[in-house]
């Protein structure tokens, strides 16, 4: 499995910490503490990447290749 760094944007709003992953739309969370927020963001990011991977492979059909890309 290829791992990449992602950027978590975190901001405290009143009694809550709110955050999202800069590179992946829709990956966001809200927790009472910053450490809890980071755990939630990692879990949600992991789930989103797995879902996107499954969706992409299903859309490709049978005869496809996977090529790693770095930017």
C-alpha positions in Angstrom: 0.0 0.0 0.0 1.3 3.4 -0.9 1.0 6.1 1.8 0.9 9.8 1.3 0.8 12.7 3.7 -2.5 14.5 3.9 -3.1 17.9 5.4 -5.7 18.2 8.2 -7.0 21.7 8.7 -8.1 22.1 12.3 -9.9 25.0 13.9 -11.4 25.5 17.4 -14.9 27.0 17.3 -16.3 27.6 20.8 -16.1 24.2 22.7 -15.5 22.1 19.5 -12.7 21.3 17.2 -13.7 21.2 13.6 -11.4 19.8 10.8 -11.2 18.6 7.3 -8.7 17.0 5.0 -7.5 19.6 2.5 -6.9 17.2 -0.4 -10.0 15.1 -0.2 -13.4 16.8 -0.4 -16.0 15.5 2.1 -13.6 14.3 4.7 -14.5 16.3 7.8 -15.2 15.9 11.4 -16.0 17.6 14.7 -14.9 16.6 18.2 -14.4 18.0 21.7 -10.6 17.8 21.6 -8.0 18.2 18.9 -6.5 14.7 19.5 -10.0 13.2 19.1 -10.5 15.2 16.0 -7.3 13.9 14.4 -8.3 10.3 15.3 -11.7 10.8 13.6 -10.2 12.5 10.6 -7.8 9.5 10.1 -10.6 7.0 10.4 -12.9 9.0 8.0 -10.0 9.4 5.5 -9.2 5.7 5.6 -12.8 4.9 4.9 -13.1 7.4 2.1 -10.0 6.2 0.4 -11.2 2.6 0.6 -14.6 3.5 -0.7 -13.1 5.5 -3.6 -10.7 2.7 -4.4 -13.5 0.1 -4.5 -15.7 2.5 -6.6 -12.9 3.2 -9.1 -12.1 -0.5 -9.5 -15.7 -1.4 -10.0 -16.1 1.3 -12.6 -13.0 0.1 -14.5 -14.4 -3.4 -15.1 -12.0 -6.3 -15.6 -9.1 -5.4 -17.8 -7.4 -2.5 -16.1 -4.0 -1.6 -14.8 -3.1 0.4 -11.7 -0.2 2.9 -12.0 1.2 4.7 -9.0 1.5 8.5 -9.5 3.4 11.0 -7.5 2.9 14.8 -7.7 
